[in-house]
Amino acid sequence: MHHTGYQPDTAVLIGAGNAIDGPLQKGLQRVGFRVQLLGLEQIAAAPLGIREGSLVINAASCAGSARMHEARAVCEALRNQPCAALLHLSSYGVFGRARSRKIDEETAPEPSSEIGRHWLDCERILTGSSPAAYGVSILRLGWQVDRSERALLARVIRGLLNHKPVTLDDVSRGNPVTVADLVRVAVAMAQQLASGAPKSGIYHYGAADNCSAMEFGREVVDRVRSLYGEDYAADLRPVEPAPEDRSSVLSCERLRDVFGIQQRSWRQGLTRQVELWLERLQKAES
């Protein structure tokens, strides 16, 4: 492997056990990191021994609500590890209620759901009383739309394949994040954290444009039809009665100012993600 100049050049990736892990591992390897991938099961089965001075990317909290207790245990195990820098992936869910303005990094978290409280607990386990704990970078992500078969993209495609209705929220808005865009941002942050960038801080990332679940679903249907023809019929139905507005749109200026990372539209690269999930779900059902 060529010398990258990274300090450190080893990245420990704690996976989520879903569609995030493989692309994130490959993305880190592609830019020259030596990558050690640890699953939640491995961490639960043995003491967490991370080589001193490693860069750690913790995606455990992206595993979903069913595994949040394991994600908390990972954060407890990481708290006293001698890593050079820790990038922890978190969520907009720490903010809870709807807000009329974009949510910046100075906004106080106020989760309104159990999983939101779990996300915030994970952050606080790692940072203690200081949100700017040295060596810990928190990246709060917008609405993750394709990380698993339970996420929105797979739900819409499965409805198309099975000719079943899909009920979607047409009220609440957010800025989505695809796995491909998450990988782009996390890898760029890892490169800079290993190259002298500030190793502490709270950052937000979501797409440059926001949408509702219904708008996203309609766009997915359009992409499927453009690829495979008009035979794919969609039955997308709004939630009734209309749900409470739970909009959460993240402001991402600090990430741009500190790391130079620009937002992208959630539509960018969506066709490829649609193709991948169509292939994956068709194989699973064949």
C-alpha positions as CSV (number, residue, x, y, z in Angstrom):
1,M,0.0,0.0,0.0
2,H,1.4,3.4,-0.9
3,H,2.1,5.8,1.9
4,T,-0.8,8.2,2.4
5,G,0.6,10.5,5.0
6,Y,-2.3,9.9,7.3
7,Q,-1.7,10.0,11.0
8,P,-3.0,7.5,11.8
9,D,-3.3,5.4,8.6
10,T,-5.4,2.7,10.4
11,A,-9.2,3.1,10.6
12,V,-11.3,1.0,12.9
13,L,-14.8,0.9,11.6
14,I,-17.5,-0.3,14.0
15,G,-20.3,-1.4,11.7
16,A,-24.1,-1.1,11.8
17,G,-24.8,-4.5,10.4
18,N,-26.7,-3.1,7.4
19,A,-26.1,-1.6,4.0
20,I,-23.7,1.1,5.4
21,D,-20.9,-1.2,6.4
22,G,-19.6,-2.5,3.0
23,P,-19.6,0.8,1.1
24,L,-18.0,2.6,4.1
25,Q,-15.3,0.0,4.4
26,K,-14.5,0.1,0.7
27,G,-14.6,3.9,0.7
28,L,-12.0,4.1,3.4
29,Q,-9.8,1.5,1.7
30,R,-10.1,3.3,-1.6
31,V,-8.4,6.4,-0.2
32,G,-5.6,4.4,1.5
33,F,-6.7,3.5,5.0
34,R,-6.0,0.1,6.5
35,V,-9.4,-0.8,7.8
36,Q,-10.5,-3.1,10.6
37,L,-14.2,-3.8,10.5
38,L,-15.8,-4.8,13.8
39,G,-19.4,-5.9,14.2
40,L,-21.6,-5.4,17.2
41,E,-21.5,-9.1,17.9
42,Q,-17.7,-9.1,18.0
43,I,-17.7,-6.2,20.5
44,A,-20.3,-7.8,22.7
45,A,-18.4,-11.1,22.8
46,A,-15.0,-9.7,23.8
47,P,-13.4,-6.6,25.4
48,L,-12.9,-3.9,22.8
49,G,-9.1,-3.6,22.2
50,I,-8.3,-0.8,19.8
51,R,-4.7,-0.2,19.0
52,E,-3.5,3.1,20.5
53,G,-3.6,5.9,18.1
54,S,-6.2,4.5,15.7
55,L,-8.9,6.5,14.0
56,V,-12.3,5.1,14.9
57,I,-15.5,5.5,12.9
58,N,-18.5,4.4,14.9
59,A,-21.6,3.6,12.9
60,A,-23.2,1.4,15.6
61,S,-26.0,4.0,16.2
62,C,-27.1,3.6,12.6
63,A,-28.1,0.0,13.2
64,G,-31.7,0.9,13.9
65,S,-34.0,1.0,16.9
66,A,-33.8,-2.8,17.6
67,R,-30.1,-2.5,18.3
68,M,-29.8,0.7,20.2
69,H,-28.9,-1.0,23.5
70,E,-26.0,-2.6,21.7
71,A,-25.0,0.8,20.3
72,R,-25.0,2.3,23.8
73,A,-22.8,-0.6,25.0
74,V,-20.3,0.2,22.1
75,C,-20.2,3.8,23.1
76,E,-19.5,2.8,26.7
77,A,-16.7,0.6,25.5
78,L,-15.2,3.4,23.3
79,R,-15.3,6.0,26.0
80,N,-11.9,5.1,27.5
81,Q,-10.2,3.8,24.3
82,P,-6.8,5.5,23.4
83,C,-7.8,6.4,19.9
84,A,-6.3,9.4,18.0
85,A,-9.8,10.5,16.9
86,L,-13.3,9.2,17.0
87,L,-16.0,10.0,14.4
88,H,-19.4,9.1,15.8
89,L,-22.4,8.9,13.4
90,S,-25.6,10.2,15.0
91,S,-28.9,11.5,13.8
92,Y,-31.2,14.4,13.5
93,G,-33.5,12.5,15.8
94,V,-31.9,14.0,18.8
95,F,-34.0,17.2,18.1
96,G,-37.4,15.6,18.2
97,R,-40.2,18.2,17.6
98,A,-40.8,20.1,14.3
99,R,-38.9,23.4,13.9
100,S,-39.8,26.2,11.5
101,R,-36.1,27.0,10.8
102,K,-33.2,24.9,9.8
103,I,-31.5,23.3,12.8
104,D,-27.9,24.4,13.3
105,E,-25.2,22.8,15.5
106,E,-25.8,25.2,18.4
107,T,-29.4,24.1,18.8
108,A,-30.0,22.2,22.1
109,P,-31.1,18.6,21.5
110,E,-34.6,17.8,22.7
111,P,-35.6,14.3,21.6
112,S,-39.2,13.3,21.7
113,S,-39.0,9.6,21.0
114,E,-37.3,6.6,22.6
115,I,-34.8,6.2,19.8
116,G,-34.1,9.9,19.8
117,R,-33.2,9.7,23.5
118,H,-30.9,6.7,22.7
119,W,-29.1,8.7,20.0
120,L,-28.6,11.5,22.4
121,D,-27.5,9.2,25.2
122,C,-24.8,7.7,22.9
123,E,-23.5,11.2,22.1
124,R,-23.3,12.1,25.8
125,I,-21.6,8.8,26.8
126,L,-18.8,9.7,24.4
127,T,-18.6,13.4,25.1
128,G,-19.4,13.5,28.8
129,S,-20.5,16.9,30.0
130,S,-18.8,18.7,27.2
131,P,-20.2,18.6,23.6
132,A,-16.7,19.6,22.4
133,A,-14.9,16.7,24.2
134,Y,-11.4,16.4,22.8
135,G,-11.0,13.8,20.2
136,V,-14.7,13.2,19.6
137,S,-16.4,14.4,16.4
138,I,-20.2,13.9,16.2
139,L,-21.8,13.8,12.7
140,R,-25.6,14.1,12.9
141,L,-27.1,12.8,9.7
142,G,-30.4,13.6,8.1
143,W,-33.0,11.1,7.3
144,Q,-31.2,7.8,6.2
145,V,-33.4,6.5,3.4
146,D,-31.6,3.4,2.2
147,R,-29.6,1.9,5.0
148,S,-31.7,-1.3,5.4
149,E,-34.7,-3.1,4.0
150,R,-36.9,-1.3,6.5
151,A,-35.9,2.2,5.3
152,L,-37.9,4.2,2.9
153,L,-36.3,3.4,-0.4
154,A,-36.7,-0.4,0.1
155,R,-40.2,0.0,1.3
156,V,-41.3,1.8,-1.9
157,I,-39.5,-0.6,-4.2
158,R,-40.9,-3.6,-2.3
159,G,-44.4,-2.1,-2.8
160,L,-43.8,-1.8,-6.5
161,L,-42.5,-5.4,-6.8
162,N,-45.4,-6.9,-4.7
163,H,-48.1,-4.6,-6.1
164,K,-49.0,-3.4,-2.6
165,P,-49.9,0.1,-1.4
166,V,-47.3,2.1,0.5
167,T,-48.4,4.7,3.1
168,L,-46.2,7.7,3.3
169,D,-46.0,10.9,5.3
170,D,-46.7,13.9,3.0
171,V,-46.4,16.5,5.8
172,S,-43.1,16.3,7.6
173,R,-40.0,17.3,5.7
174,G,-36.3,16.5,6.1
175,N,-33.1,16.4,4.2
176,P,-32.4,12.8,3.2
177,V,-29.0,11.1,3.2
178,T,-28.3,8.1,0.9
179,V,-25.6,5.6,1.8
180,A,-23.5,6.8,-1.1
181,D,-23.6,10.3,0.2
182,L,-23.0,9.3,3.8
183,V,-19.9,7.4,2.7
184,R,-18.6,10.4,0.7
185,V,-18.9,12.7,3.7
186,A,-17.6,10.2,6.4
187,V,-14.6,9.3,4.3
188,A,-13.7,12.9,3.6
189,M,-13.9,13.7,7.3
190,A,-11.8,10.7,8.1
191,Q,-9.1,11.8,5.7
192,Q,-9.0,15.2,7.2
193,L,-9.1,14.0,10.8
194,A,-6.0,11.9,9.9
195,S,-4.4,15.0,8.3
196,G,-4.5,17.6,11.0
197,A,-8.1,18.8,11.0
198,P,-9.8,19.7,14.3
199,K,-10.6,16.5,16.1
200,S,-13.5,17.8,18.2
201,G,-16.9,19.2,17.2
202,I,-20.5,18.7,16.3
203,Y,-21.4,18.7,12.7
204,H,-24.6,18.2,10.6
205,Y,-25.1,16.6,7.2
206,G,-28.2,16.2,5.0
207,A,-29.0,16.8,1.4
208,A,-29.0,20.3,0.0
209,D,-32.8,20.0,-0.8
210,N,-35.5,18.8,1.6
211,C,-38.6,16.7,0.8
212,S,-41.4,14.7,2.4
213,A,-41.5,10.9,2.4
214,M,-44.2,11.1,-0.3
215,E,-42.1,13.3,-2.6
216,F,-39.2,10.9,-2.2
217,G,-41.4,8.0,-3.0
218,R,-42.7,9.5,-6.1
219,E,-39.2,10.3,-7.3
220,V,-38.2,6.6,-6.7
221,V,-41.2,5.4,-8.7
222,D,-40.2,7.7,-11.6
223,R,-36.7,6.3,-11.6
224,V,-37.9,2.7,-11.6
225,R,-40.2,3.5,-14.6
226,S,-37.4,5.3,-16.5
227,L,-35.3,2.2,-16.1
228,Y,-37.8,-0.6,-16.5
229,G,-40.8,0.9,-18.2
230,E,-44.3,2.0,-17.3
231,D,-45.5,-1.5,-16.3
232,Y,-44.4,-0.8,-12.7
233,A,-47.5,0.6,-11.0
234,A,-47.2,2.4,-7.7
235,D,-49.9,2.9,-5.1
236,L,-48.5,5.6,-2.8
237,R,-51.0,6.7,-0.2
238,P,-50.8,9.7,2.2
239,V,-51.1,8.9,5.9
240,E,-54.7,9.5,7.1
241,P,-55.6,11.4,9.1
242,A,-52.8,13.8,8.3
243,P,-50.0,13.3,10.9
244,E,-48.4,16.0,13.1
245,D,-45.7,18.0,11.4
246,R,-42.3,16.5,12.6
247,S,-40.1,18.4,10.1
248,S,-36.4,18.5,10.9
249,V,-34.1,20.1,8.3
250,L,-30.5,20.3,9.3
251,S,-28.2,23.3,8.6
252,C,-24.8,22.0,7.5
253,E,-22.7,25.1,7.4
254,R,-20.1,24.1,10.0
255,L,-19.2,21.0,8.1
256,R,-18.6,23.1,5.0
257,D,-16.6,25.7,6.9
258,V,-14.4,23.3,8.8
259,F,-14.0,20.4,6.4
260,G,-14.9,22.1,3.0
261,I,-17.6,19.4,2.4
262,Q,-20.5,20.6,0.3
263,Q,-24.0,19.3,0.3
264,R,-25.5,17.4,-2.6
265,S,-29.0,16.9,-3.8
266,W,-30.6,13.7,-2.7
267,R,-31.6,13.1,-6.3
268,Q,-27.9,12.9,-7.3
269,G,-27.0,9.2,-7.6
270,L,-30.5,8.0,-6.7
271,T,-30.9,6.0,-9.9
272,R,-27.9,3.8,-9.0
273,Q,-29.3,3.3,-5.5
274,V,-32.7,2.3,-7.0
275,E,-30.9,-0.2,-9.3
276,L,-29.0,-1.8,-6.4
277,W,-32.1,-2.1,-4.2
278,L,-34.2,-3.6,-7.0
279,E,-31.5,-6.2,-7.6
280,R,-31.2,-6.9,-3.9
281,L,-34.9,-7.3,-3.3
282,Q,-35.6,-9.3,-6.4
283,K,-32.9,-11.8,-5.4
284,A,-34.4,-12.0,-1.8
285,E,-37.8,-12.8,-3.2
286,S,-36.8,-15.2,-5.9
